[in-house]
Amino acid sequence: MKDISYRVALGGIISALCLVTMFLAGVIPALYLVLPMIAGVLMMIIAVEVNKKWALLTYVAVGMLSMFITFDKEAALIFIMFFGHYPILRFYIERIKPALIRLLIKFAVFNVCIIAYFYVTVYIFGLVQMLEEMDEFGKYGTLIMLVFANFVFVLYDYNLDVCYKLYRKKIMPKFHNGR
């Protein structure tokens, strides 16, 4: 079931779906955060069906290709810096037993990735309009945006868990019964 042709085929299908999703981020700019989130959920499927290493390989391929084919480089960058690897990394984080430590690690990973995304976007890609948007919130604009981003992260993490359970209980058995 998990021979090389199966892994390559599934990796190709997931990669294509992720790239279409990332491409749509350039077509529908209002969804530039939602679509990379969806592409991240697709990464979770390959981690479940094949393994985490293969999922990381797929993530690298999708990340590189998304920088070339998507119109919205900001969406591609947020996929690369967080939404692409977090669903895979989450499998390892979930193994940590004390729930408080697990939660702190999740927040640490998210905040490091988001702060790095911010600096790369502003100072490397030169999208200074992010700084201007934060100035509208006053002197605590950056802190307000970070708190809001952490709130969105909690919702995303919860939804990843729901998607994982839904996939394992409802979708996966339908595919594996056919074999």
Salt bridges, closest charged atoms under 4 A:
GLU49 OE1 - HIS176 NE2 3.12
GLU94 OE2 - ARG90 NH2 3.62
GLU94 OE1 - ARG102 NE 3.97
GLU94 OE2 - LYS106 NZ 2.46
ASP157 OD1 - ARG90 NE 2.68
ASP157 OD2 - LYS106 NZ 2.89
ASP161 OD1 - ARG90 NH2 3.69
ASP161 OD2 - LYS165 NZ 3.10
